[in-house]
Amino acid sequence: MQDIAEAVGLTKPGLYHHIGSKDRLLFEIMNHGMNILQEAVLDRVAPIHDPREKLRQTIAGHIHLIVRARDRETTVILHENRSLPEPLREKINARKKEYIRFLEDLIARVQQEAGREPLVSPKLAAFALLGMINWLYQWYQAEGPIPEEHLAEAYSDFFFRGLLGSQDEG
């Protein structure tokens, strides 16, 4: 907390005055991360009507969010959720569940549009997609051999093929 206080130009007591507690600070970091997800992904795809294109852009936006060098909030969300006290954890989990429901609904729409029996449930597909994307921060390097736009394209194509069981490019 002392390092944080110094970084923002406050005394440690001054920081506690504004934040309240370490738990509250952790919650605010996570909540800020969820706000970034809302703005960077959900708000940007909201006007898209075509379910496939909306899902493709959601995948690209989420990937961009994860691989951005300055976005450490997502890492905190992924790893520190259990550190929060129950009431604050419930608030963050509610926001996470909203995003999962959004993905499930969108995936179901893509499957319905394909006009055949789904190969995998929308819930399972949503969690598989999140697992693929959220793990990127562990290995992806922006200066490495895979440009971000190729990564997003490859992940989208891979996901659509698994979701729809065809060579469709989504």
N, C-alpha and C positions, 0 to 999 in steps of 0.2 A: 504494500500500500504506500510505503514511503517513496518508492520509485515512481509510482503513478502520480502521487501528489507533486513530486518535483517536476515530472514531465508536463503537467498541466499548470504549473506555476502556483500551486497551493501548498499550504502546510498540511500535514497529515490530519490534524483536527478539522481543518477547513474542508478537506476532501470528504471526511465522514459527515460533516454538516450537510454537504450537498448530496451525497450518495446514501448515507445512512448505515450501510454495512457492506462487507465483502460480498455477501449473498446478493444484495441489491445491485451492486456493481456488475456481478456476473450476469444477473438477469437482464440488466440494461444492455450489456454487450450482446447477449443472445437476442433480445428483442430488436435491437438495432439490425442485427443480421437478418432477422425475419423481415424487417422493413425493407432492407436492401433486396431481398428475394422478391418481395411484392412489387417494388418499383422496377427492378432490372428484368424480371421474368413475367410475372402475371400481368402487370399493367401494360407491358409491351405487346403481349399476345391477345389481350382482351378484344381488340377490334377485328381479329382474324376469324372469319366464319367457317372456312374449310377445316374440318377436324384434323386431316392429315398435316396440312400446313401448320396449323396451330400447334400440333404435337411436335412437329419437326422444329419449329421456332422455340418451343418450350425447352426442348432438349438442348438446342444451341445456346439459349440464354442461360440455362442452368450450368452448362459446361463453362461458359464464359465466367460466370460467377465463381465457380470453384477454382478455376485456374488463374484468375486475376491475382497478381502478386500482392496487392495491398489488402485483399479480403481475408482477414484472419478471423472475422466474426464467425464464418461458416465452420472453421476448424473448432472453435469454442463450442458452437452448437452441437457438433457431432461428437465431441469428446467429454464435455463437462456437464451434460444434462443431468446426470445422476447426482452431481454435486449440489444442485439447487435444493432448497427445502421444498417440501411437497406443494404448498400453495403456489409458489413461483414456478415450479416445474410444470404444474398443471396448466398454467397460462401459456408457457412456451409449447407444451405438447398439444394444446388446443390449436395453436397456429400451425404446427407441423401437420396435424390431422387434416386441417382445412386444405393444405397443399396436396396431401395424399388423396383426399377425396376429389380434388380438382383433376389430378392425374388419372384416377380411376374412371371418372366420368368421361374424360377426354378419350382415354383408351377404349372404353366401351363404345363411344361414338365412332371411332375409327374402325373397330371390329364390326359394328352394325353396318357401316357404309360398305365394308368389304363383301357383305351379303352371304357369308357362310358361317358355319359353326365355329365359335372361337376356340383356338387351340389352347389358350391359357386364360385364367380368370383375370379380369382387369386389376383386381387387388394384387395378385401375384406379379403381374406384369409391372405394375406401378412400383412395387418394392424392388423388383429386379432392376428396373431402370434407375431408381435412386441409388441402389448399391453400386451399379456401374459408374454412375457419374460422381457420387460422393467420395469414392475411393481415389479419384484422380489426383487429389491434393497430395497423396502419398508418393506418387511416382512421376507425374507429368512435370516436365520442365519446358517452359516457354522458349528457352534458347536451344532446346534439343531438336532432333530431326523431324518431329511431327508438328507442323503448324496447327494452331488452334482451330482454324477453319476446316482443315482436313480431319482433325479429331472429331469435331461436331458432325461432319458429314459421315464419317465412318461409323460413329456410334448410332446415328439416326438410321442409316441403312441396315446395320446389324440388328438394331432393335425392331425395325419394321419387318425384316425378314423373319425373325423369331416370332413376332406377334401375329403375323399374317400367314406365315408358312409358305412364302413364295419368294420369287426374285423381284417382287415389286420394290421399287425404290422409295416407297412411301408417298 
